[in-house]
Amino acid sequence: MGILLAFTPFIVFAVLDRIVGPAEALGAGAAVSAALIVRDLVASGRSVKILEAGTFVLFAGLALYTLMSGVTWSVIGVRLCVDAGLLLVVLASMAAGSPFTLQYARDQVAPEFWNRPEFLRTNYVITGAWALAFAVMVLAELALLYLPGLPPRAGVAVIVLALVGAVKFTGWYPEREKRRIAG
């Protein structure tokens, strides 16, 4: 559940972007990200998650850039920047040796499993699946941006399928690994 809650700022952004505009939607995404960070620090006593910190920096940075530069974003343009930024956060977590899913997995798994190679490998695979989903989203948005004849519904369908695939994989793969290791 924690990993899905971490994507709340992106949902808030996606909903508000069309209603109030990109600058306000980016600001709202930053505010929701900040609230998640405060929740982890104050309410639960947990450390700040990589994804939540990266999300805050991404939304706050894009909101600040939008306000200071006066840039006028297209819907696809701003979403492309947000999703490309998210992809970079995920890839950076892997490159740093701490795939972003690791912190969420540790919230659900007993500490004696945390240092096992299978646990780390499982999190790299799951984080890789999310990276793939975000890369597909970025490619779909690039296609919508540079191929004006492409029906927007096709791009939206690809994006939704990528996200649904990542969510389902995140639920399925750890169970598969548990069965494989036990068997």
C-alpha positions as CSV (number, residue, x, y, z in Angstrom):
1,M,0.0,0.0,0.0
2,G,2.9,2.4,0.8
3,I,4.3,2.3,-2.7
4,L,0.9,3.1,-4.2
5,L,0.4,6.0,-1.7
6,A,3.8,7.4,-2.9
7,F,2.2,7.9,-6.3
8,T,-0.6,10.1,-4.9
9,P,1.3,13.4,-5.9
10,F,1.2,12.2,-9.5
11,I,-2.5,11.4,-9.4
12,V,-3.2,14.8,-7.9
13,F,-1.0,16.4,-10.6
14,A,-2.7,14.5,-13.4
15,V,-6.2,15.4,-12.2
16,L,-5.5,19.1,-11.5
17,D,-3.4,19.7,-14.6
18,R,-6.4,19.9,-16.8
19,I,-8.6,21.7,-14.3
20,V,-6.4,24.5,-12.9
21,G,-3.3,24.4,-15.1
22,P,0.2,23.1,-14.9
23,A,1.8,25.6,-12.4
24,E,-1.0,25.0,-9.9
25,A,-1.0,21.2,-10.5
26,L,2.8,21.1,-10.1
27,G,2.5,23.1,-6.8
28,A,-0.2,20.7,-5.6
29,G,2.0,17.7,-6.4
30,A,4.8,19.3,-4.4
31,A,2.5,19.9,-1.5
32,V,1.2,16.4,-1.5
33,S,4.8,15.1,-1.7
34,A,5.8,17.3,1.3
35,A,2.8,16.0,3.2
36,L,3.9,12.4,2.6
37,I,7.4,13.2,3.8
38,V,6.1,14.9,6.9
39,R,3.8,11.9,7.5
40,D,6.8,9.5,7.4
41,L,8.9,11.7,9.7
42,V,6.4,12.8,12.3
43,A,3.5,10.3,12.3
44,S,5.3,7.1,11.7
45,G,8.9,7.9,12.7
46,R,10.2,6.4,9.5
47,S,12.9,7.8,7.4
48,V,12.2,9.7,4.2
49,K,11.7,7.5,1.2
50,I,13.8,8.0,-1.9
51,L,10.7,8.2,-4.2
52,E,8.9,10.7,-2.0
53,A,12.0,12.9,-1.7
54,G,12.6,12.7,-5.4
55,T,9.0,13.4,-6.1
56,F,9.1,16.5,-3.9
57,V,12.2,17.8,-5.6
58,L,10.7,17.1,-9.1
59,F,7.4,18.8,-8.5
60,A,8.8,21.7,-6.5
61,G,11.5,22.3,-9.1
62,L,9.2,22.2,-12.0
63,A,6.7,24.5,-10.2
64,L,9.4,27.0,-9.4
65,Y,10.7,26.9,-12.9
66,T,7.2,27.4,-14.3
67,L,6.6,30.4,-12.0
68,M,9.9,32.0,-12.6
69,S,10.2,31.5,-16.3
70,G,6.6,32.0,-17.3
71,V,6.8,29.0,-19.5
72,T,3.4,27.9,-21.0
73,W,3.3,24.1,-20.9
74,S,1.2,21.9,-23.1
75,V,-0.6,19.1,-21.3
76,I,1.7,16.5,-22.9
77,G,4.8,18.7,-22.5
78,V,4.4,19.0,-18.7
79,R,3.4,15.4,-18.3
80,L,6.5,14.4,-20.3
81,C,8.7,16.4,-18.0
82,V,7.1,14.9,-14.8
83,D,7.3,11.3,-16.1
84,A,10.8,11.7,-17.4
85,G,11.8,13.1,-14.0
86,L,10.1,10.2,-12.3
87,L,12.0,7.8,-14.5
88,L,15.3,9.5,-13.6
89,V,14.5,9.2,-9.8
90,V,13.8,5.5,-10.3
91,L,17.0,4.9,-12.3
92,A,19.1,7.0,-9.9
93,S,17.8,4.9,-7.0
94,M,19.0,1.7,-8.8
95,A,22.4,3.3,-9.8
96,A,22.9,4.3,-6.1
97,G,22.5,0.7,-5.1
98,S,19.1,1.3,-3.3
99,P,16.2,0.6,-5.6
100,F,13.3,2.7,-4.5
101,T,11.1,-0.3,-3.8
102,L,13.5,-1.5,-1.1
103,Q,12.3,0.9,1.5
104,Y,8.7,-0.1,1.0
105,A,9.6,-3.8,1.0
106,R,11.4,-3.3,4.4
107,D,8.2,-1.9,5.8
108,Q,6.5,-5.3,5.1
109,V,9.3,-7.9,5.5
110,A,11.0,-9.0,8.7
111,P,14.5,-7.5,9.2
112,E,16.2,-10.9,9.0
113,F,15.4,-11.0,5.3
114,W,16.7,-7.5,4.4
115,N,20.4,-8.5,3.8
116,R,19.6,-11.6,1.7
117,P,20.7,-11.4,-1.9
118,E,17.3,-12.7,-3.0
119,F,15.6,-9.8,-1.3
120,L,17.8,-7.2,-2.9
121,R,17.5,-8.9,-6.3
122,T,13.7,-9.0,-6.1
123,N,13.7,-5.3,-5.4
124,Y,16.0,-4.6,-8.3
125,V,13.6,-6.6,-10.6
126,I,10.5,-4.8,-9.3
127,T,12.1,-1.4,-9.5
128,G,13.2,-2.3,-13.1
129,A,9.6,-3.1,-13.9
130,W,8.6,0.3,-12.7
131,A,11.4,1.9,-14.7
132,L,10.2,0.1,-17.8
133,A,6.7,1.3,-17.2
134,F,7.9,4.9,-16.8
135,A,10.0,4.6,-19.9
136,V,7.0,3.4,-21.9
137,M,5.0,6.3,-20.6
138,V,7.8,8.8,-21.7
139,L,7.9,7.1,-25.1
140,A,4.1,7.3,-25.4
141,E,4.1,11.0,-24.4
142,L,7.0,11.7,-26.9
143,A,4.9,10.0,-29.6
144,L,1.9,12.1,-28.7
145,L,4.0,15.2,-28.8
146,Y,5.8,14.6,-32.1
147,L,3.2,12.6,-34.0
148,P,0.2,14.9,-34.0
149,G,-1.8,12.4,-36.1
150,L,-1.6,9.8,-33.3
151,P,-5.0,9.5,-31.5
152,P,-4.6,10.7,-27.9
153,R,-6.6,7.7,-26.7
154,A,-3.8,5.4,-28.0
155,G,-1.2,7.2,-25.9
156,V,-3.4,7.2,-22.9
157,A,-4.2,3.5,-23.3
158,V,-0.4,2.7,-23.5
159,I,0.2,4.7,-20.3
160,V,-2.6,3.1,-18.4
161,L,-1.5,-0.4,-19.5
162,A,2.1,0.4,-18.4
163,L,1.0,1.5,-15.0
164,V,-1.4,-1.4,-14.5
165,G,1.3,-3.8,-15.6
166,A,3.8,-2.4,-13.1
167,V,1.2,-2.6,-10.2
168,K,0.3,-6.2,-11.0
169,F,3.9,-7.2,-11.4
170,T,4.7,-5.6,-8.0
171,G,2.1,-7.8,-6.4
172,W,2.9,-11.0,-8.3
173,Y,6.7,-11.1,-8.5
174,P,7.5,-11.2,-4.7
175,E,5.0,-14.1,-4.2
176,R,6.6,-16.0,-7.1
177,E,10.0,-15.5,-5.6
178,K,8.8,-16.7,-2.2
179,R,7.5,-19.9,-3.8
180,R,10.7,-20.4,-5.9
181,I,12.9,-20.0,-2.8
182,A,10.8,-22.2,-0.6
183,G,10.4,-24.9,-3.2
